[in-house]
Amino acid sequence: MHRSAKRLAGLLTCAAVPVMLVAGCSGSGTDSSGDTATSDAPSSKTGGAGGSATGSTAPSLALAKYKKLPNPCEAFSQDTIKNLLPKVKNASGEQGKSSDNNARGYCAWNSSDAKGVDGTQYRWLDVSYQRYDSEQGIGTGEKRATEFYAKKVEDAKATEGAKNVKTAKTDGTGDEATSLTYESKKDGNDFGNATVVMRTANVVITLNYNGAGLAGADTPKSADLLKSAQAAAKEAVTAVNKANG
């Protein structure tokens, strides 16, 4: 009886306070550790793992400039495709599979131009896109793309079997770009190679253009291939702007 009277007194006390304070009179919202039932809910007022109860917020990241990628097989004009690949097998290109077309994309073309007793000129062109979003704890989309751009340049320099590798910064192509030329051999044939790695804001683009002289034809010079590759690279950057226009 004595305990019942004390509980009744407690309930009457709660009934006398404003509605906003009633929740504090109930013991059912507290677990054995003393934390409230809502303690696991995320709070927008904390500063992350090191946040305090002062209401400080994590610094906001700059939004990524580009939200979309172009269709990689539409990165170049048909005139460019014809110039770089005179006897292209499929002018529409062969698109690589992607789980997210707005995060990454790839397309490739090839051409085999037979010239009778003068042999055959073979050409290959491919382009790949990689886009980054801004993410808390990782960095802005542009910062992440800058890091990936540097990695792609180093990867290109370290291409297996590459000889006489030459690199140069390229102006007027996105925010930054590096061009590379080198020679290689495949299936007994000598290849000239040109690669352009470029970054525009939060998107990294890699373009490869190479060729070989088959059946006695002359091997194309890497410097000549690079001129064509650099012109095409500008189109690849423009395609990103158009996709987000």
Kinemage of the C-alpha trace (Angstrom):
@kinemage 1
@onewidth
@group {chain A} dominant
@subgroup {mainchain}
@vectorlist {calphas} color= white
{ca met a 1} P 0.000 0.000 0.000
{ca his a 2} L 2.812 2.412 0.880
{ca arg a 3} L 4.569 1.805 -2.493
{ca ser a 4} L 1.301 2.258 -4.390
{ca ala a 5} L 0.726 5.572 -2.685
{ca lys a 6} L 4.232 6.805 -3.667
{ca arg a 7} L 3.686 5.832 -7.339
{ca leu a 8} L 0.312 7.569 -7.363
{ca ala a 9} L 1.936 10.711 -5.978
{ca gly a 10} L 4.532 10.588 -8.738
{ca leu a 11} L 1.908 10.311 -11.475
{ca leu a 12} L -0.039 13.226 -10.015
{ca thr a 13} L 3.140 15.299 -10.053
{ca cys a 14} L 3.641 14.561 -13.787
{ca ala a 15} L 0.061 15.504 -14.515
{ca ala a 16} L 0.691 18.924 -13.006
{ca val a 17} L 3.659 19.864 -15.276
{ca pro a 18} L 3.448 21.133 -18.888
{ca val a 19} L 2.996 18.539 -21.661
{ca met a 20} L 6.539 19.103 -23.014
{ca leu a 21} L 7.994 17.714 -19.775
{ca val a 22} L 5.798 14.636 -19.421
{ca ala a 23} L 8.243 12.447 -21.345
{ca gly a 24} L 10.827 13.070 -18.649
{ca cys a 25} L 8.563 11.546 -15.995
{ca ser a 26} L 8.370 8.117 -17.600
{ca gly a 27} L 11.020 5.463 -16.894
{ca ser a 28} L 10.162 3.389 -19.998
{ca gly a 29} L 12.307 5.531 -22.349
{ca thr a 30} L 15.573 4.733 -20.599
{ca asp a 31} L 17.576 1.526 -20.834
{ca ser a 32} L 19.677 -0.020 -18.106
{ca ser a 33} L 22.732 1.988 -19.172
{ca gly a 34} L 20.965 5.269 -18.694
{ca asp a 35} L 20.880 6.181 -22.441
{ca thr a 36} L 17.582 7.344 -23.873
{ca ala a 37} L 15.711 5.215 -26.427
{ca thr a 38} L 16.583 7.705 -29.163
{ca ser a 39} L 20.321 7.748 -28.475
{ca asp a 40} L 21.086 5.665 -31.594
{ca ala a 41} L 19.377 8.087 -33.958
{ca pro a 42} L 21.778 10.156 -36.087
{ca ser a 43} L 21.991 13.833 -35.318
{ca ser a 44} L 22.601 16.572 -37.846
{ca lys a 45} L 24.084 18.726 -35.122
{ca thr a 46} L 27.137 16.619 -34.440
{ca gly a 47} L 30.447 17.072 -36.171
{ca gly a 48} L 30.933 13.405 -37.011
{ca ala a 49} L 32.898 10.948 -34.897
{ca gly a 50} L 34.560 13.796 -33.025
{ca gly a 51} L 31.415 15.917 -32.697
{ca ser a 52} L 30.271 17.283 -29.368
{ca ala a 53} L 26.989 18.379 -27.890
{ca thr a 54} L 27.761 21.993 -28.702
{ca gly a 55} L 25.802 21.757 -31.965
{ca ser a 56} L 28.849 22.090 -34.262
{ca thr a 57} L 28.422 20.620 -37.750
{ca ala a 58} L 30.884 18.903 -40.082
{ca pro a 59} L 32.217 21.328 -42.704
{ca ser a 60} L 30.237 20.977 -45.914
{ca leu a 61} L 32.044 19.851 -49.074
{ca ala a 62} L 31.835 21.666 -52.374
{ca leu a 63} L 29.416 19.906 -54.687
{ca ala a 64} L 30.904 18.073 -57.672
{ca lys a 65} L 30.644 20.177 -60.835
{ca tyr a 66} L 29.527 17.403 -63.178
{ca lys a 67} L 26.681 15.010 -62.372
{ca lys a 68} L 26.614 13.096 -65.645
{ca leu a 69} L 28.922 11.519 -68.189
{ca pro a 70} L 28.414 11.514 -71.938
{ca asn a 71} L 27.830 8.356 -73.898
{ca pro a 72} L 31.508 7.476 -74.556
{ca cys a 73} L 30.673 6.191 -78.041
{ca glu a 74} L 29.356 9.667 -78.889
{ca ala a 75} L 32.389 11.561 -77.582
{ca phe a 76} L 33.751 12.240 -81.079
{ca ser a 77} L 32.227 13.589 -84.261
{ca gln a 78} L 31.866 11.221 -87.183
{ca asp a 79} L 34.429 13.305 -89.079
{ca thr a 80} L 36.963 12.682 -86.304
{ca ile a 81} L 36.241 8.949 -86.374
{ca lys a 82} L 36.772 8.852 -90.157
{ca asn a 83} L 40.017 10.846 -89.929
{ca leu a 84} L 41.531 8.709 -87.184
{ca leu a 85} L 40.117 5.405 -88.458
{ca pro a 86} L 39.783 5.546 -92.274
{ca lys a 87} L 38.307 2.056 -92.614
{ca val a 88} L 36.556 1.827 -89.260
{ca lys a 89} L 34.742 -1.460 -88.746
{ca asn a 90} L 31.964 0.026 -86.627
{ca ala a 91} L 31.648 3.803 -86.623
{ca ser a 92} L 29.286 3.579 -83.633
{ca gly a 93} L 32.055 2.021 -81.524
{ca glu a 94} L 31.931 -0.859 -79.084
{ca gln a 95} L 30.787 0.307 -75.661
{ca gly a 96} L 32.106 -1.337 -72.513
{ca lys a 97} L 29.725 -2.514 -69.825
{ca ser a 98} L 29.276 -0.297 -66.773
{ca ser a 99} L 27.260 -0.746 -63.585
{ca asp a 100} L 26.770 3.040 -63.500
{ca asn a 101} L 26.962 4.971 -66.769
{ca asn a 102} L 27.203 8.273 -64.895
{ca ala a 103} L 30.242 7.086 -62.931
{ca arg a 104} L 32.337 5.432 -65.644
{ca gly a 105} L 32.204 4.689 -69.347
{ca tyr a 106} L 34.338 3.212 -72.143
{ca cys a 107} L 34.189 2.885 -75.918
{ca ala a 108} L 36.617 1.572 -78.569
{ca trp a 109} L 36.999 1.586 -82.340
{ca asn a 110} L 39.427 -0.066 -84.763
{ca ser a 111} L 40.279 0.204 -88.422
{ca ser a 112} L 42.170 -1.942 -90.915
{ca asp a 113} L 42.997 -0.133 -94.148
{ca ala a 114} L 44.369 -2.600 -96.698
{ca lys a 115} L 46.457 -1.045 -99.462
{ca gly a 116} L 47.307 -4.098 -101.533
{ca val a 117} L 51.020 -4.645 -102.078
{ca asp a 118} L 51.734 -1.639 -99.851
{ca gly a 119} L 50.443 -3.514 -96.826
{ca thr a 120} L 47.782 -2.567 -94.274
{ca gln a 121} L 47.488 0.325 -91.872
{ca tyr a 122} L 45.875 -0.654 -88.576
{ca arg a 123} L 44.479 1.866 -86.089
{ca trp a 124} L 42.929 1.609 -82.627
{ca leu a 125} L 41.145 4.328 -80.639
{ca asp a 126} L 39.546 4.128 -77.205
{ca val a 127} L 38.278 6.585 -74.621
{ca ser a 128} L 37.330 6.077 -70.980
{ca tyr a 129} L 35.584 8.361 -68.485
{ca gln a 130} L 35.658 8.260 -64.683
{ca arg a 131} L 33.547 10.671 -62.599
{ca tyr a 132} L 33.806 11.337 -58.847
{ca asp a 133} L 31.266 12.754 -56.393
{ca ser a 134} L 32.098 14.678 -53.225
{ca glu a 135} L 31.956 12.436 -50.145
{ca gln a 136} L 32.355 13.291 -46.458
{ca gly a 137} L 35.480 11.703 -45.020
{ca ile a 138} L 36.995 11.206 -48.486
{ca gly a 139} L 37.048 14.590 -50.164
{ca thr a 140} L 35.543 16.687 -52.905
{ca gly a 141} L 34.877 15.234 -56.322
{ca glu a 142} L 37.574 17.451 -57.788
{ca lys a 143} L 40.163 16.370 -55.202
{ca arg a 144} L 39.402 12.701 -55.826
{ca ala a 145} L 39.591 13.203 -59.599
{ca thr a 146} L 42.925 15.020 -59.261
{ca glu a 147} L 44.365 12.062 -57.369
{ca phe a 148} L 43.041 9.584 -59.936
{ca tyr a 149} L 44.384 11.706 -62.788
{ca ala a 150} L 47.902 11.539 -61.306
{ca lys a 151} L 47.573 7.762 -60.942
{ca lys a 152} L 46.454 7.325 -64.558
{ca val a 153} L 49.440 9.329 -65.800
{ca glu a 154} L 51.825 7.109 -63.827
{ca asp a 155} L 50.038 3.996 -65.074
{ca ala a 156} L 50.459 5.159 -68.668
{ca lys a 157} L 54.168 5.801 -68.129
{ca ala a 158} L 54.547 2.278 -66.770
{ca thr a 159} L 52.763 0.541 -69.686
{ca glu a 160} L 54.226 -2.930 -70.052
{ca gly a 161} L 56.571 -3.220 -73.020
{ca ala a 162} L 56.608 0.528 -73.695
{ca lys a 163} L 59.843 1.950 -75.100
{ca asn a 164} L 61.031 5.522 -75.643
{ca val a 165} L 58.282 6.920 -73.417
{ca lys a 166} L 57.936 10.689 -73.693
{ca thr a 167} L 55.543 12.844 -71.679
{ca ala a 168} L 54.488 16.474 -71.895
{ca lys a 169} L 51.913 18.712 -70.260
{ca thr a 170} L 49.149 19.698 -72.659
{ca asp a 171} L 47.441 23.081 -72.496
{ca gly a 172} L 43.888 23.878 -73.511
{ca thr a 173} L 42.449 20.469 -72.706
{ca gly a 174} L 40.336 20.524 -69.550
{ca asp a 175} L 41.837 21.706 -66.262
{ca glu a 176} L 44.992 19.655 -66.755
{ca ala a 177} L 46.265 17.141 -69.276
{ca thr a 178} L 49.340 15.051 -69.974
{ca ser a 179} L 50.276 13.558 -73.341
{ca leu a 180} L 52.457 10.486 -73.750
{ca thr a 181} L 54.032 8.744 -76.737
{ca tyr a 182} L 55.883 5.448 -76.879
{ca glu a 183} L 56.689 2.472 -79.095
{ca ser a 184} L 55.692 -1.128 -78.459
{ca lys a 185} L 55.581 -4.495 -80.169
{ca lys a 186} L 52.622 -6.880 -80.352
{ca asp a 187} L 52.383 -10.170 -82.223
{ca gly a 188} L 55.627 -9.318 -83.987
{ca asn a 189} L 54.387 -5.940 -85.248
{ca asp a 190} L 55.749 -2.540 -84.266
{ca phe a 191} L 53.184 -0.090 -82.889
{ca gly a 192} L 53.255 3.657 -82.426
{ca asn a 193} L 51.224 4.812 -79.433
{ca ala a 194} L 49.754 8.077 -78.152
{ca thr a 195} L 47.878 8.563 -74.887
{ca val a 196} L 46.249 11.689 -73.487
{ca val a 197} L 45.143 11.733 -69.848
{ca met a 198} L 43.039 14.746 -68.916
{ca arg a 199} L 40.916 16.065 -66.072
{ca thr a 200} L 38.033 18.476 -66.215
{ca ala a 201} L 36.765 19.297 -62.696
{ca asn a 202} L 35.623 15.956 -61.204
{ca val a 203} L 35.964 13.872 -64.383
{ca val a 204} L 39.076 12.057 -65.636
{ca ile a 205} L 39.327 11.062 -69.297
{ca thr a 206} L 41.895 8.752 -70.871
{ca leu a 207} L 42.302 8.507 -74.635
{ca asn a 208} L 44.499 5.925 -76.366
{ca tyr a 209} L 45.300 6.021 -80.070
{ca asn a 210} L 47.758 3.611 -81.642
{ca gly a 211} L 48.599 2.060 -84.957
{ca ala a 212} L 50.800 -0.371 -86.828
{ca gly a 213} L 51.933 -1.038 -90.384
{ca leu a 214} L 51.100 -4.628 -91.259
{ca ala a 215} L 52.264 -6.807 -94.135
{ca gly a 216} L 55.179 -4.550 -94.965
{ca ala a 217} L 53.493 -1.180 -94.397
{ca asp a 218} L 55.394 1.545 -92.545
{ca thr a 219} L 54.879 1.927 -88.804
{ca pro a 220} L 53.091 5.218 -88.051
{ca lys a 221} L 55.110 7.755 -86.102
{ca ser a 222} L 53.968 8.290 -82.530
{ca ala a 223} L 54.342 12.071 -82.928
{ca asp a 224} L 51.859 12.040 -85.820
{ca leu a 225} L 49.442 9.875 -83.864
{ca leu a 226} L 49.692 12.278 -80.933
{ca lys a 227} L 48.582 15.278 -83.012
{ca ser a 228} L 45.393 13.442 -83.938
{ca ala a 229} L 44.913 12.207 -80.378
{ca gln a 230} L 45.228 15.699 -78.902
{ca ala a 231} L 42.607 17.080 -81.279
{ca ala a 232} L 40.234 14.262 -80.364
{ca ala a 233} L 40.949 14.812 -76.656
{ca lys a 234} L 39.459 18.302 -76.829
{ca glu a 235} L 36.247 16.788 -78.195
{ca ala a 236} L 36.176 14.277 -75.350
{ca val a 237} L 36.276 17.144 -72.832
{ca thr a 238} L 33.617 19.125 -74.691
{ca ala a 239} L 31.347 16.066 -74.569
{ca val a 240} L 31.336 16.264 -70.750
{ca asn a 241} L 30.193 19.887 -70.850
{ca lys a 242} L 27.437 19.057 -73.333
{ca ala a 243} L 26.205 16.133 -71.238
{ca asn a 244} L 25.775 18.466 -68.270
{ca gly a 245} L 24.455 21.453 -70.198
